[in-house]
Amino acid sequence: MYRYDEFDAEFVRQRVAQFRDQVQRRLRGELTEDEFKPLRLKNGVYLQLHAYMLRIAIPYGTLSARQLRKLAHLARTYDRGFGHFTTRQNLQFNWPKLSDIPDILDELAEVEMHAIQTSGNNVRNVTADHFAGATAEEVVDPRPYAEIIRQWSSLHPEFSFLPRKFKIGITASEHDRAAIQTHDIGLQLRRLADGGLGFAVWVGGGQGRTPYLAKKIRDQLPEADILSYIEAILRVYNLHGRRDNIHKARIKILINSIGADVFAAEVEAEWARIKDGVLKLPPAEIERIAGYFAAPAFAARPPPAGLRPADRSFDRWVTRNSHAHKQPGYAIVTITLKPIGGIPGDASAAQMEAIAELAERFSFAEVRVSHEQNLVLPHVRLGDLWAVYQELKRIGLAEANAGLVTDIIACPGLDYCALANARSIPIAQRISARLAPRQEQVGELKIKISGCINACGHHHVGAIGILGVEKRGEEHYQLLLGGSGAEDAALASITGPGFSPDGIVDAVETVVDTYLKLRTGPQEAFLAAYTRLGAQPFKEALYGRA
Amino acid sequence: MDVLEADPDAPVTEAAAANLAACLPGGSGRPGLSGAADPNGPIWKEGAFRLDPFQVAPASGELGPGPVLVAKARWLSDRAQLLARGGPLGLFLEAGTGLDDVADDVGRFVLIALDFPKFSDGRAFSTARLLREKFGYRGELRAVGNVLSDQILFMRRVGFDAFEVSHAPTRRALGAGELAEVRLYYQPVGAAAEPGTRSWLRTGAG
């Protein structure tokens, strides 16, 4: 993985010193909260319902065991012993004291981490396929490009005051685990017609109150041009994006008001001017960064998996939570942070340390964070799966539910978030407990829950999406069906009138029952059945015949 | 017609030089583009607060002698008279103003002032780069409006070299040389590399 050199280390050190100065001015009363707000937001510090929240960047979801141990230490020292992994491959601490945050940032810098641009109207943490570097499906590892974009966008002088936040996601596989079509810029790394490497470029995806899927504005962009092309997109957006209304300020609104073709023409014209300038990436430098992401020293022929006890729950876990690796004899292991009835994405300090140790023993000290709020051990020998499983059972994270109905994405909701209208976590917990006994039977079905219209829980792209709203002072939940954030991206449609907190759990079960009754067989997954059947049978089951 | 070029060292008409000298306190014979240093002056430029040698032109009507700062609308409507007047001209652009209708004229201004109506409105960062890098503007580029210390570092990098600052803490920090800043840059800005920029990103293709 990427390692800081002296330049990176000094950059982060100066940034922490700058932020420490800003915090001290705030604590001395020289800055009002209003004046402090834009400064703290440049560094991942939010003021939530009960406390400040610190969001730490995990660039493209790649963590070392050492970094994960540090996060565990921070959780124990400065928080309440937990961290919360988010849908953008970040980690949030929900209870730090403002006066402690500069010290936390100093400790993070020791392990080459920071919170730069995890909030604010700038380019956010660049996210990537959480199986990058391990899956056989990718053309090459997309993370070197994500790292190049991360560096280029850090404290960018022109683009630190964009109309609104800006998210870039990148994948190198046809099967899109990075949800690139819901990003402001989605990049698919691919082999171009001329045989070189390059990108298909999608722009204008996003969720929130006005969801749009991204439009492809370029099919073949040579890799050397990636920064100049992104710069052209950002310049057009920075100059023309709306600033009069925060809800209409994302790039998706601009693109859908002027049209993707007009937007693309503006970008192409600007890009033509700058493409052969200082941002052209020299091949040697792409190679140098790629060198940091070289594959670990896999055993050419790992010893075959030995005999192990017959154990059906282990079999289920292997089937569900492991994925084919590009290296024969290895597997990619998903550790879902979704124990039945648990809080999606939460991990205790002890769990983080145990997973760090597993990574050290069995996965070349590497861990990944997925946007589905799970952790991944990317390089596990098949013969080690049993040992990994045993340890995960000990720490309560061996649920065989990756991609199933209990593998729920949920935002922090009204339990933490100042923006939320309704709680997300208890709904996720109850649905998980209710459907757990049947999750194997139901098969792949993604439930995504947001506690407000900002859609941090990705409800627009849930096969089943749930949106919490406030209705006459009560929490109320709308139900959506048919969404996907993958390569078959689709926005979910609302079913009809919303439900009470009890009612939404029943409604989800009704949808699941209807699917089980009407599917052609277990091989027809929920989304396929929904596409074939349409919304009508589900609406009838939910609301009765009209 | 005599036309003032943006290059501060370029020759100017005698009348313009006289006008400029007259309006600068203690003005020397050389037509400078900067006002005299004054701790209470509104403009931070070349390491000091300075008086503003430019008068803001009204939307219409007679102009006094000396350098004037005109809004784009007046420039477009009174272009011929303003040029005939012979004095140094500055152009004021509101945030988000397009440059197409002034692109051919940027060399006629010794000052272009870009407005930041709110600290969070970053359009002028892009406008500044277009002026410098696309249209080759070399005169004074001044940030006006809600100019705060944390932006000034970025403003300098995209080409601003003068700042109209009223915010008291920012003025104190500038005067004391105490802007807390990150002095390492990951990305090149402009056509050539800057000092402090990460070397590999500024390396050209050839």
Interface residues (C-beta under 8 A of the other chain):
Chain A: F7 E10 F11 Q14 R15 A17 Q18 D21 Q22 E30 P38 L39 K42 N121 Q151 W152 S153 S154 L155 H156 P157 E158 F159 S160 F161 L162 P163 A224 L227 R235 N238 L239 R243 R273 D276 G277 V278 L279 K280 P282 E285 R288
Chain B: G96 F119 S120 D121 G122 R123 F125 S126 T127 R129 K134 D150 Q151 L153 F154 M155 R157 V158 P169 A180 E181 V182 R183 L184 Y185 Y186 Q187 P188 V189 G190 A191 A192 A193 R198 W200 L201 R202 T203 G204 A205
